Amino acid sequence: MLKITNLTAHYGAAQALFGVDLELQKGTTVALVGANGAGKSTLLKCIMGLHSPTGGIISLSGQEITRKAPAQMARLGVALSPEGREVFPHLSVHDNLRLGALPLKLSKKLGAERMDEIFVRFPKLRERYQQLAGTLSGGEQQMLAMGRALMAGPSLLLLDEPSLGLAPRITDDIFAIIHQLSRSGTTILLVEQNAARALSASDYAYLLAHGKVVEQGPSRKLLNDPALRSAFLGAASDDNPAASRLGGAGLTNIRLEKNLMSELSFMPDFSTETELAAHQLNGLKWTVNHVWEGSSFYRKKFEGAGMTPASIQSLNDLRKLSFTTAEDLRAEYPFPLRAVPFEQIVRIHASSGTTGKRKVLSYTQKDIDDWGHFFARCYQMAGVTPLDRVQIAVGYGVWTAGVGFQSGCEKMGALAIPVGPGNIDMQIQFLLDFQSTVFCSTASMALLMAEEIHKRGIADKIAVKKIIYGSERSSRAMRLKISELFGGAELFDITGLTELYGPGTGIECSEHDCIHYWGDYYLLEILDPETLQPVPEGEWGEMVVTSLCKEAAPLIRYRTRDITRIIPGRCNCGSILPRHSRIKGRSDDTIKFRGVNIYPSSIDTILSAVPGIGSEYQIHLTRDNTGRDSMRLIIERAEKVATTRSAELIHEIGHQIKKQLLVSADLELVEYATLPRSERKSQRVFDNRLQGEIV
Ligand code: ZN
């Protein structure tokens, strides 16, 4: 981003810089370390246009900027927080900040937004915003100087001696803010006398002495170089105990920091579909071989079908393999599909299964690591960063939900708030107190929370920007309602199932019209649930999955019963990862009504398109003495929609159902918020037709 070549500078006849070369990549923090008078500040002044160099070239993003005026530099996206703060003591905090954006001539609205961002980062400045800058403490003045520089929304931030003259505790605060800025992707050139601090806060460093670069390299490497430690950091030495104490004090503050945003990627490194397919074929071959060697269950199936690992030569050979079903898992209870010895199993999870035996799945340490990795990918795809605070309101326990959301969050480096489901009062209190920015729950729970936020009128006091919800279908109307009542949060539907690690096997992207699934971890087939033959690309069918690197309990053509379809082609978001539609329902919860197959999601779609209707409804199916079926729909009116509109709404819904589903239903409209809400999954289909027949 910034490239300095052979820079020289003078103060009168005295030369301050001698042919300095320096480079700075976008998104990194580079430290410029050296003693007082080494030329550090001169270099910054030359970049900012405050001092005119006598030779050499400075370029920014490929454009030469040597000797441009400071105001021009500000417009090019460079901002300086100067040595000694240089705040205007007789102006208020507010006015000092405003000056930072002056060369940019921002609109009033944008200016106010910027200031608000600064106040979020420096809450102290918000408290003092009418106070005169001269009355602030040194640390607060430093925050003001940094805030003023950030008002320009810089792409490159120059920080000159931010810790100079500050007490160690305040220095800690200032460096914590520098870490935050760096993690949020700001490019920083940091000039600092405190070498240990500067090196531990940066990616790369230049050591400057007498106007020359004497050493450079990755900061971590310089920090561990014994020669440099004794020269620059004052490390332990018998003849200089003072230096040793000083260096020690600096070094003990170095701890393992969270991941840097610029280094974070949980996406696969494929760039073409061909590479992905080659990876998939390797994974399929590995899996088939692994279960052949390790699982008596699969071996029996293979032998029954006359198959050996050698039968798999292409991805199409997958079709030769037999299916695995939920019944197989239950029959093999308590350790179904196990393909490794017990000493390699580090954990089990179980489904919450309501009928029969639970489905139990085993994990090796690698399985756990893989799951955490692709769950972090989910967060990353939803735009979650290490600066986010993730309130996890899904179930913790033997099932996979809570621990999945938790480990992905930790891998990504965000702050996890593991609340678990329910407990609305505590959830609300945490949203307010911790200012959680991401909320994870089922769709029903998100709706419940949204309505509670609305009821308490606190939408403008919470900070939730993203809601990640899963394990349940949700209508468009329900999504809109949740987003609106949460003050405009962005929703991301996450997929997953216990059999395939757990939640996090795919997620909606910022385009919001598909689910990306992790084709590097499993294969997805879409089959007709009746004939078990592949449906034409793009048509709805049952999702069947085959794992590619799962060790303890691999899946081969596992029938998930989830109904979806492949979306062909690349997504506009640019990700190479393949896509399917949101889960439409389960093949075993299709409603068969008077000879017509109805997915509950088609009712969602119809109701979402009728204005004046809320998101909640129930479908009741009954059978009379003559064997004739009836469907009764109980639907909530939207909030504040008058009862007098009921007749008109009923007419419209009835018409749409008849037109789109080719059946008729009895309709009843009820007041908003009268149908029960659930913290887990709301029951919407009540099939009472079979009762009489179960004897
Ligand atoms: Zn996408």
Boltz pocket constraint, residues with backbone or C-beta under 6 A from the ligand:
constraints:
  - pocket:
      binder: B
      contacts: [[A, 509], [A, 510], [A, 511], [A, 516], [A, 571], [A, 572], [A, 573], [A, 574], [A, 575]]
      max_distance: 6.0
